[in-house]
Amino acid sequence: MFTSEIYVPQAKTPANTDLEYLKAEVDKHNLNDMWNMILLLDYQVANVHELSPETREEFCGIVSLLLKAFTK
């Protein structure tokens, strides 16, 4: 019996890959303070992995926009 779902380890999901890329870009442009400030002040967590998947997606969207603005 085959299922229609294929197991993909959570560490290899596209969302985590995107998050790793985003964090690398933040590090590259020395915007770690911005990353941490948004997590602590807006979401009241210390680590991005404490966010629900939906909230993590929202956070990544915000950081992506700020990254574009600060690196142009």
PDB file of N, CA, C and O in Angstrom:
ATOM      1  N   MET A   1       0.841  -1.177   0.000  1.00  0.00           N
ATOM      2  CA  MET A   1       0.000   0.000   0.000  1.00  0.00           C
ATOM      3  C   MET A   1       0.889   1.244   0.000  1.00  0.00           C
ATOM      4  O   MET A   1       1.781   1.384   0.837  1.00  0.00           O
ATOM      5  N   PHE A   2       0.636   2.130  -0.936  1.00  0.00           N
ATOM      6  CA  PHE A   2       1.418   3.355  -1.058  1.00  0.00           C
ATOM      7  C   PHE A   2       0.574   4.538  -0.622  1.00  0.00           C
ATOM      8  O   PHE A   2      -0.636   4.569  -0.844  1.00  0.00           O
ATOM      9  N   THR A   3       1.212   5.494  -0.009  1.00  0.00           N
ATOM     10  CA  THR A   3       0.510   6.718   0.358  1.00  0.00           C
ATOM     11  C   THR A   3       0.861   7.799  -0.633  1.00  0.00           C
ATOM     12  O   THR A   3       1.870   7.714  -1.333  1.00  0.00           O
ATOM     13  N   SER A   4       0.037   8.803  -0.689  1.00  0.00           N
ATOM     14  CA  SER A   4       0.281   9.888  -1.639  1.00  0.00           C
ATOM     15  C   SER A   4       1.287  10.899  -1.111  1.00  0.00           C
ATOM     16  O   SER A   4       1.756  11.760  -1.855  1.00  0.00           O
ATOM     17  N   GLU A   5       1.620  10.796   0.168  1.00  0.00           N
ATOM     18  CA  GLU A   5       2.571  11.735   0.747  1.00  0.00           C
ATOM     19  C   GLU A   5       3.964  11.121   0.773  1.00  0.00           C
ATOM     20  O   GLU A   5       4.128   9.924   1.009  1.00  0.00           O
ATOM     21  N   ILE A   6       4.938  11.940   0.533  1.00  0.00           N
ATOM     22  CA  ILE A   6       6.328  11.528   0.622  1.00  0.00           C
ATOM     23  C   ILE A   6       6.916  12.216   1.835  1.00  0.00           C
ATOM     24  O   ILE A   6       6.788  13.430   1.990  1.00  0.00           O
ATOM     25  N   TYR A   7       7.550  11.455   2.682  1.00  0.00           N
ATOM     26  CA  TYR A   7       8.140  12.014   3.886  1.00  0.00           C
ATOM     27  C   TYR A   7       9.396  12.804   3.535  1.00  0.00           C
ATOM     28  O   TYR A   7      10.296  12.306   2.860  1.00  0.00           O
ATOM     29  N   VAL A   8       9.433  14.031   4.003  1.00  0.00           N
ATOM     30  CA  VAL A   8      10.623  14.867   3.855  1.00  0.00           C
ATOM     31  C   VAL A   8      10.994  15.331   5.251  1.00  0.00           C
ATOM     32  O   VAL A   8      10.182  15.966   5.924  1.00  0.00           O
ATOM     33  N   PRO A   9      12.208  15.026   5.701  1.00  0.00           N
ATOM     34  CA  PRO A   9      12.601  15.472   7.039  1.00  0.00           C
ATOM     35  C   PRO A   9      12.419  16.982   7.182  1.00  0.00           C
ATOM     36  O   PRO A   9      12.718  17.741   6.259  1.00  0.00           O
ATOM     37  N   GLN A  10      11.932  17.408   8.336  1.00  0.00           N
ATOM     38  CA  GLN A  10      11.631  18.826   8.546  1.00  0.00           C
ATOM     39  C   GLN A  10      12.836  19.713   8.271  1.00  0.00           C
ATOM     40  O   GLN A  10      12.678  20.825   7.768  1.00  0.00           O
ATOM     41  N   ALA A  11      14.029  19.246   8.590  1.00  0.00           N
ATOM     42  CA  ALA A  11      15.232  20.056   8.378  1.00  0.00           C
ATOM     43  C   ALA A  11      15.490  20.320   6.899  1.00  0.00           C
ATOM     44  O   ALA A  11      16.268  21.215   6.568  1.00  0.00           O
ATOM     45  N   LYS A  12      14.862  19.567   6.003  1.00  0.00           N
ATOM     46  CA  LYS A  12      15.098  19.720   4.573  1.00  0.00           C
ATOM     47  C   LYS A  12      13.908  20.304   3.823  1.00  0.00           C
ATOM     48  O   LYS A  12      13.912  20.330   2.593  1.00  0.00           O
ATOM     49  N   THR A  13      12.899  20.770   4.533  1.00  0.00           N
ATOM     50  CA  THR A  13      11.738  21.329   3.854  1.00  0.00           C
ATOM     51  C   THR A  13      12.094  22.657   3.213  1.00  0.00           C
ATOM     52  O   THR A  13      13.010  23.335   3.678  1.00  0.00           O
ATOM     53  N   PRO A  14      11.386  23.050   2.144  1.00  0.00           N
ATOM     54  CA  PRO A  14      11.678  24.331   1.492  1.00  0.00           C
ATOM     55  C   PRO A  14      11.607  25.511   2.450  1.00  0.00           C
ATOM     56  O   PRO A  14      12.406  26.441   2.338  1.00  0.00           O
ATOM     57  N   ALA A  15      10.668  25.494   3.389  1.00  0.00           N
ATOM     58  CA  ALA A  15      10.548  26.611   4.325  1.00  0.00           C
ATOM     59  C   ALA A  15      11.822  26.777   5.142  1.00  0.00           C
ATOM     60  O   ALA A  15      12.278  27.900   5.355  1.00  0.00           O
ATOM     61  N   ASN A  16      12.405  25.667   5.605  1.00  0.00           N
ATOM     62  CA  ASN A  16      13.643  25.755   6.378  1.00  0.00           C
ATOM     63  C   ASN A  16      14.817  26.164   5.504  1.00  0.00           C
ATOM     64  O   ASN A  16      15.698  26.895   5.956  1.00  0.00           O
ATOM     65  N   THR A  17      14.842  25.705   4.264  1.00  0.00           N
ATOM     66  CA  THR A  17      15.898  26.109   3.340  1.00  0.00           C
ATOM     67  C   THR A  17      15.808  27.601   3.081  1.00  0.00           C
ATOM     68  O   THR A  17      16.830  28.287   3.071  1.00  0.00           O
ATOM     69  N   ASP A  18      14.605  28.116   2.872  1.00  0.00           N
ATOM     70  CA  ASP A  18      14.406  29.551   2.678  1.00  0.00           C
ATOM     71  C   ASP A  18      14.831  30.325   3.922  1.00  0.00           C
ATOM     72  O   ASP A  18      15.461  31.378   3.814  1.00  0.00           O
ATOM     73  N   LEU A  19      14.495  29.817   5.085  1.00  0.00           N
ATOM     74  CA  LEU A  19      14.861  30.466   6.337  1.00  0.00           C
ATOM     75  C   LEU A  19      16.375  30.509   6.499  1.00  0.00           C
ATOM     76  O   LEU A  19      16.925  31.529   6.915  1.00  0.00           O
ATOM     77  N   GLU A  20      17.054  29.412   6.174  1.00  0.00           N
ATOM     78  CA  GLU A  20      18.515  29.372   6.263  1.00  0.00           C
ATOM     79  C   GLU A  20      19.142  30.389   5.309  1.00  0.00           C
ATOM     80  O   GLU A  20      20.091  31.084   5.671  1.00  0.00           O
ATOM     81  N   TYR A  21      18.610  30.471   4.095  1.00  0.00           N
ATOM     82  CA  TYR A  21      19.115  31.435   3.116  1.00  0.00           C
ATOM     83  C   TYR A  21      18.892  32.863   3.615  1.00  0.00           C
ATOM     84  O   TYR A  21      19.786  33.706   3.532  1.00  0.00           O
ATOM     85  N   LEU A  22      17.701  33.122   4.128  1.00  0.00           N
ATOM     86  CA  LEU A  22      17.372  34.460   4.626  1.00  0.00           C
ATOM     87  C   LEU A  22      18.298  34.841   5.773  1.00  0.00           C
ATOM     88  O   LEU A  22      18.802  35.964   5.819  1.00  0.00           O
ATOM     89  N   LYS A  23      18.523  33.913   6.697  1.00  0.00           N
ATOM     90  CA  LYS A  23      19.410  34.191   7.830  1.00  0.00           C
ATOM     91  C   LYS A  23      20.836  34.431   7.346  1.00  0.00           C
ATOM     92  O   LYS A  23      21.533  35.291   7.883  1.00  0.00           O
ATOM     93  N   ALA A  24      21.270  33.690   6.350  1.00  0.00           N
ATOM     94  CA  ALA A  24      22.618  33.893   5.798  1.00  0.00           C
ATOM     95  C   ALA A  24      22.747  35.286   5.185  1.00  0.00           C
ATOM     96  O   ALA A  24      23.783  35.937   5.328  1.00  0.00           O
ATOM     97  N   GLU A  25      21.706  35.739   4.508  1.00  0.00           N
ATOM     98  CA  GLU A  25      21.716  37.090   3.928  1.00  0.00           C
ATOM     99  C   GLU A  25      21.725  38.149   5.021  1.00  0.00           C
ATOM    100  O   GLU A  25      22.421  39.157   4.902  1.00  0.00           O
ATOM    101  N   VAL A  26      20.963  37.930   6.076  1.00  0.00           N
ATOM    102  CA  VAL A  26      20.952  38.862   7.215  1.00  0.00           C
ATOM    103  C   VAL A  26      22.346  38.932   7.819  1.00  0.00           C
ATOM    104  O   VAL A  26      22.844  40.019   8.113  1.00  0.00           O
ATOM    105  N   ASP A  27      22.976  37.784   8.006  1.00  0.00           N
ATOM    106  CA  ASP A  27      24.336  37.746   8.553  1.00  0.00           C
ATOM    107  C   ASP A  27      25.317  38.462   7.627  1.00  0.00           C
ATOM    108  O   ASP A  27      26.159  39.239   8.075  1.00  0.00           O
ATOM    109  N   LYS A  28      25.193  38.189   6.333  1.00  0.00           N
ATOM    110  CA  LYS A  28      26.092  38.776   5.339  1.00  0.00           C
ATOM    111  C   LYS A  28      26.061  40.303   5.367  1.00  0.00           C
ATOM    112  O   LYS A  28      27.086  40.956   5.165  1.00  0.00           O
ATOM    113  N   HIS A  29      24.886  40.863   5.617  1.00  0.00           N
ATOM    114  CA  HIS A  29      24.722  42.319   5.604  1.00  0.00           C
ATOM    115  C   HIS A  29      24.715  42.934   7.007  1.00  0.00           C
ATOM    116  O   HIS A  29      24.340  44.092   7.188  1.00  0.00           O
ATOM    117  N   ASN A  30      25.136  42.142   7.992  1.00  0.00           N
ATOM    118  CA  ASN A  30      25.250  42.624   9.377  1.00  0.00           C
ATOM    119  C   ASN A  30      23.945  43.212   9.904  1.00  0.00           C
ATOM    120  O   ASN A  30      23.936  44.280  10.516  1.00  0.00           O
ATOM    121  N   LEU A  31      22.852  42.509   9.661  1.00  0.00           N
ATOM    122  CA  LEU A  31      21.539  42.966  10.124  1.00  0.00           C
ATOM    123  C   LEU A  31      20.988  42.060  11.223  1.00  0.00           C
ATOM    124  O   LEU A  31      19.774  41.930  11.378  1.00  0.00           O
ATOM    125  N   ASN A  32      21.877  41.440  11.975  1.00  0.00           N
ATOM    126  CA  ASN A  32      21.453  40.538  13.047  1.00  0.00           C
ATOM    127  C   ASN A  32      20.660  41.256  14.126  1.00  0.00           C
ATOM    128  O   ASN A  32      19.716  40.692  14.679  1.00  0.00           O
ATOM    129  N   ASP A  33      21.030  42.488  14.432  1.00  0.00           N
ATOM    130  CA  ASP A  33      20.287  43.241  15.445  1.00  0.00           C
ATOM    131  C   ASP A  33      18.838  43.433  15.028  1.00  0.00           C
ATOM    132  O   ASP A  33      17.931  43.335  15.854  1.00  0.00           O
ATOM    133  N   MET A  34      18.620  43.708  13.747  1.00  0.00           N
ATOM    134  CA  MET A  34      17.254  43.869  13.233  1.00  0.00           C
ATOM    135  C   MET A  34      16.485  42.558  13.382  1.00  0.00           C
ATOM    136  O   MET A  34      15.346  42.555  13.849  1.00  0.00           O
ATOM    137  N   TRP A  35      17.104  41.448  12.985  1.00  0.00           N
ATOM    138  CA  TRP A  35      16.498  40.120  13.086  1.00  0.00           C
ATOM    139  C   TRP A  35      16.055  39.840  14.521  1.00  0.00           C
ATOM    140  O   TRP A  35      14.909  39.467  14.771  1.00  0.00           O
ATOM    141  N   ASN A  36      16.988  40.029  15.462  1.00  0.00           N
ATOM    142  CA  ASN A  36      16.713  39.757  16.874  1.00  0.00           C
ATOM    143  C   ASN A  36      15.679  40.712  17.453  1.00  0.00           C
ATOM    144  O   ASN A  36      14.821  40.300  18.234  1.00  0.00           O
ATOM    145  N   MET A  37      15.752  41.981  17.079  1.00  0.00           N
ATOM    146  CA  MET A  37      14.805  42.969  17.582  1.00  0.00           C
ATOM    147  C   MET A  37      13.378  42.621  17.158  1.00  0.00           C
ATOM    148  O   MET A  37      12.454  42.699  17.968  1.00  0.00           O
ATOM    149  N   ILE A  38      13.197  42.242  15.913  1.00  0.00           N
ATOM    150  CA  ILE A  38      11.858  41.883  15.431  1.00  0.00           C
ATOM    151  C   ILE A  38      11.341  40.663  16.186  1.00  0.00           C
ATOM    152  O   ILE A  38      10.186  40.635  16.611  1.00  0.00           O
ATOM    153  N   LEU A  39      12.193  39.662  16.352  1.00  0.00           N
ATOM    154  CA  LEU A  39      11.773  38.475  17.095  1.00  0.00           C
ATOM    155  C   LEU A  39      11.368  38.813  18.527  1.00  0.00           C
ATOM    156  O   LEU A  39      10.315  38.388  19.004  1.00  0.00           O
ATOM    157  N   LEU A  40      12.212  39.575  19.197  1.00  0.00           N
ATOM    158  CA  LEU A  40      11.960  39.864  20.608  1.00  0.00           C
ATOM    159  C   LEU A  40      10.812  40.838  20.827  1.00  0.00           C
ATOM    160  O   LEU A  40       9.954  40.603  21.678  1.00  0.00           O
ATOM    161  N   LEU A  41      10.788  41.922  20.073  1.00  0.00           N
ATOM    162  CA  LEU A  41       9.777  42.950  20.313  1.00  0.00           C
ATOM    163  C   LEU A  41       8.429  42.634  19.678  1.00  0.00           C
ATOM    164  O   LEU A  41       7.388  42.814  20.309  1.00  0.00           O
ATOM    165  N   ASP A  42       8.440  42.170  18.452  1.00  0.00           N
ATOM    166  CA  ASP A  42       7.176  41.933  17.757  1.00  0.00           C
ATOM    167  C   ASP A  42       6.575  40.562  18.058  1.00  0.00           C
ATOM    168  O   ASP A  42       5.356  40.428  18.157  1.00  0.00           O
ATOM    169  N   TYR A  43       7.419  39.553  18.203  1.00  0.00           N
ATOM    170  CA  TYR A  43       6.908  38.194  18.378  1.00  0.00           C
ATOM    171  C   TYR A  43       7.166  37.618  19.766  1.00  0.00           C
ATOM    172  O   TYR A  43       6.645  36.554  20.100  1.00  0.00           O
ATOM    173  N   GLN A  44       7.957  38.305  20.569  1.00  0.00           N
ATOM    174  CA  GLN A  44       8.256  37.930  21.944  1.00  0.00           C
ATOM    175  C   GLN A  44       8.806  36.507  22.066  1.00  0.00           C
ATOM    176  O   GLN A  44       8.414  35.744  22.949  1.00  0.00           O
ATOM    177  N   VAL A  45       9.728  36.172  21.154  1.00  0.00           N
ATOM    178  CA  VAL A  45      10.458  34.905  21.212  1.00  0.00           C
ATOM    179  C   VAL A  45      11.933  35.208  20.991  1.00  0.00           C
ATOM    180  O   VAL A  45      12.290  36.249  20.441  1.00  0.00           O
ATOM    181  N   ALA A  46      12.770  34.301  21.421  1.00  0.00           N
ATOM    182  CA  ALA A  46      14.210  34.486  21.257  1.00  0.00           C
ATOM    183  C   ALA A  46      14.755  33.791  20.022  1.00  0.00           C
ATOM    184  O   ALA A  46      15.846  34.113  19.551  1.00  0.00           O
ATOM    185  N   ASN A  47      13.997  32.839  19.497  1.00  0.00           N
ATOM    186  CA  ASN A  47      14.477  32.043  18.375  1.00  0.00           C
ATOM    187  C   ASN A  47      13.361  31.895  17.347  1.00  0.00           C
ATOM    188  O   ASN A  47      12.201  31.696  17.708  1.00  0.00           O
ATOM    189  N   VAL A  48      13.706  31.990  16.087  1.00  0.00           N
ATOM    190  CA  VAL A  48      12.719  31.909  15.015  1.00  0.00           C
ATOM    191  C   VAL A  48      12.000  30.562  15.002  1.00  0.00           C
ATOM    192  O   VAL A  48      10.861  30.476  14.542  1.00  0.00           O
ATOM    193  N   HIS A  49      12.646  29.518  15.497  1.00  0.00           N
ATOM    194  CA  HIS A  49      12.033  28.189  15.502  1.00  0.00           C
ATOM    195  C   HIS A  49      10.939  28.050  16.565  1.00  0.00           C
ATOM    196  O   HIS A  49      10.235  27.040  16.598  1.00  0.00           O
ATOM    197  N   GLU A  50      10.794  29.054  17.430  1.00  0.00           N
ATOM    198  CA  GLU A  50       9.714  29.061  18.411  1.00  0.00           C
ATOM    199  C   GLU A  50       8.399  29.548  17.795  1.00  0.00           C
ATOM    200  O   GLU A  50       7.342  29.435  18.416  1.00  0.00           O
ATOM    201  N   LEU A  51       8.465  30.086  16.585  1.00  0.00           N
ATOM    202  CA  LEU A  51       7.275  30.590  15.904  1.00  0.00           C
ATOM    203  C   LEU A  51       6.514  29.456  15.229  1.00  0.00           C
ATOM    204  O   LEU A  51       7.107  28.465  14.804  1.00  0.00           O
ATOM    205  N   SER A  52       5.204  29.610  15.136  1.00  0.00           N
ATOM    206  CA  SER A  52       4.419  28.637  14.380  1.00  0.00           C
ATOM    207  C   SER A  52       4.785  28.778  12.906  1.00  0.00           C
ATOM    208  O   SER A  52       5.314  29.815  12.507  1.00  0.00           O
ATOM    209  N   PRO A  53       4.520  27.767  12.092  1.00  0.00           N
ATOM    210  CA  PRO A  53       4.868  27.868  10.669  1.00  0.00           C
ATOM    211  C   PRO A  53       4.257  29.088   9.981  1.00  0.00           C
ATOM    212  O   PRO A  53       4.915  29.721   9.155  1.00  0.00           O
ATOM    213  N   GLU A  54       3.026  29.420  10.303  1.00  0.00           N
ATOM    214  CA  GLU A  54       2.390  30.577   9.678  1.00  0.00           C
ATOM    215  C   GLU A  54       3.046  31.878  10.114  1.00  0.00           C
ATOM    216  O   GLU A  54       3.274  32.770   9.297  1.00  0.00           O
ATOM    217  N   THR A  55       3.347  31.984  11.402  1.00  0.00           N
ATOM    218  CA  THR A  55       3.996  33.183  11.921  1.00  0.00           C
ATOM    219  C   THR A  55       5.422  33.286  11.409  1.00  0.00           C
ATOM    220  O   THR A  55       5.912  34.383  11.140  1.00  0.00           O
ATOM    221  N   ARG A  56       6.089  32.149  11.275  1.00  0.00           N
ATOM    222  CA  ARG A  56       7.459  32.139  10.731  1.00  0.00           C
ATOM    223  C   ARG A  56       7.457  32.650   9.296  1.00  0.00           C
ATOM    224  O   ARG A  56       8.359  33.386   8.893  1.00  0.00           O
ATOM    225  N   GLU A  57       6.448  32.263   8.529  1.00  0.00           N
ATOM    226  CA  GLU A  57       6.335  32.744   7.146  1.00  0.00           C
ATOM    227  C   GLU A  57       6.130  34.260   7.123  1.00  0.00           C
ATOM    228  O   GLU A  57       6.719  34.962   6.300  1.00  0.00           O
ATOM    229  N   GLU A  58       5.292  34.756   8.033  1.00  0.00           N
ATOM    230  CA  GLU A  58       5.068  36.205   8.146  1.00  0.00           C
ATOM    231  C   GLU A  58       6.374  36.920   8.513  1.00  0.00           C
ATOM    232  O   GLU A  58       6.716  37.942   7.918  1.00  0.00           O
ATOM    233  N   PHE A  59       7.087  36.385   9.482  1.00  0.00           N
ATOM    234  CA  PHE A  59       8.355  36.954   9.919  1.00  0.00           C
ATOM    235  C   PHE A  59       9.348  37.009   8.757  1.00  0.00           C
ATOM    236  O   PHE A  59      10.016  38.022   8.550  1.00  0.00           O
ATOM    237  N   CYS A  60       9.437  35.923   8.010  1.00  0.00           N
ATOM    238  CA  CYS A  60      10.363  35.872   6.876  1.00  0.00           C
ATOM    239  C   CYS A  60       9.994  36.903   5.817  1.00  0.00           C
ATOM    240  O   CYS A  60      10.877  37.503   5.203  1.00  0.00           O
ATOM    241  N   GLY A  61       8.713  37.114   5.601  1.00  0.00           N
ATOM    242  CA  GLY A  61       8.270  38.132   4.654  1.00  0.00           C
ATOM    243  C   GLY A  61       8.703  39.526   5.084  1.00  0.00           C
ATOM    244  O   GLY A  61       9.176  40.319   4.271  1.00  0.00           O
ATOM    245  N   ILE A  62       8.537  39.811   6.356  1.00  0.00           N
ATOM    246  CA  ILE A  62       8.939  41.118   6.891  1.00  0.00           C
ATOM    247  C   ILE A  62      10.441  41.316   6.765  1.00  0.00           C
ATOM    248  O   ILE A  62      10.900  42.363   6.307  1.00  0.00           O
ATOM    249  N   VAL A  63      11.205  40.310   7.171  1.00  0.00           N
ATOM    250  CA  VAL A  63      12.662  40.410   7.114  1.00  0.00           C
ATOM    251  C   VAL A  63      13.128  40.532   5.661  1.00  0.00           C
ATOM    252  O   VAL A  63      14.065  41.276   5.371  1.00  0.00           O
ATOM    253  N   SER A  64      12.483  39.811   4.760  1.00  0.00           N
ATOM    254  CA  SER A  64      12.859  39.897   3.343  1.00  0.00           C
ATOM    255  C   SER A  64      12.679  41.313   2.806  1.00  0.00           C
ATOM    256  O   SER A  64      13.536  41.827   2.088  1.00  0.00           O
ATOM    257  N   LEU A  65      11.567  41.931   3.159  1.00  0.00           N
ATOM    258  CA  LEU A  65      11.327  43.310   2.706  1.00  0.00           C
ATOM    259  C   LEU A  65      12.351  44.265   3.303  1.00  0.00           C
ATOM    260  O   LEU A  65      12.876  45.130   2.602  1.00  0.00           O
ATOM    261  N   LEU A  66      12.638  44.115   4.591  1.00  0.00           N
ATOM    262  CA  LEU A  66      13.623  44.988   5.233  1.00  0.00           C
ATOM    263  C   LEU A  66      15.018  44.740   4.670  1.00  0.00           C
ATOM    264  O   LEU A  66      15.798  45.679   4.514  1.00  0.00           O
ATOM    265  N   LEU A  67      15.330  43.517   4.373  1.00  0.00           N
ATOM    266  CA  LEU A  67      16.630  43.188   3.788  1.00  0.00           C
ATOM    267  C   LEU A  67      16.783  43.865   2.436  1.00  0.00           C
ATOM    268  O   LEU A  67      17.847  44.406   2.135  1.00  0.00           O
ATOM    269  N   LYS A  68      15.747  43.843   1.624  1.00  0.00           N
ATOM    270  CA  LYS A  68      15.789  44.525   0.330  1.00  0.00           C
ATOM    271  C   LYS A  68      15.986  46.026   0.511  1.00  0.00           C
ATOM    272  O   LYS A  68      16.763  46.648  -0.214  1.00  0.00           O
ATOM    273  N   ALA A  69      15.280  46.605   1.484  1.00  0.00           N
ATOM    274  CA  ALA A  69      15.367  48.044   1.712  1.00  0.00           C
ATOM    275  C   ALA A  69      16.749  48.466   2.223  1.00  0.00           C
ATOM    276  O   ALA A  69      17.269  49.507   1.823  1.00  0.00           O
ATOM    277  N   PHE A  70      17.333  47.667   3.097  1.00  0.00           N
ATOM    278  CA  PHE A  70      18.609  48.040   3.708  1.00  0.00           C
ATOM    279  C   PHE A  70      19.813  47.701   2.846  1.00  0.00           C
ATOM    280  O   PHE A  70      20.911  48.185   3.119  1.00  0.00           O
ATOM    281  N   THR A  71      19.640  46.888   1.818  1.00  0.00           N
ATOM    282  CA  THR A  71      20.784  46.486   1.004  1.00  0.00           C
ATOM    283  C   THR A  71      20.811  47.155  -0.363  1.00  0.00           C
ATOM    284  O   THR A  71      21.688  46.853  -1.172  1.00  0.00           O
ATOM    285  N   LYS A  72      19.885  48.046  -0.637  1.00  0.00           N
ATOM    286  CA  LYS A  72      19.886  48.758  -1.924  1.00  0.00           C
ATOM    287  C   LYS A  72      20.634  50.049  -1.813  1.00  0.00           C
ATOM    288  O   LYS A  72      20.743  50.786  -2.793  1.00  0.00           O
TER     289      LYS A  72
END
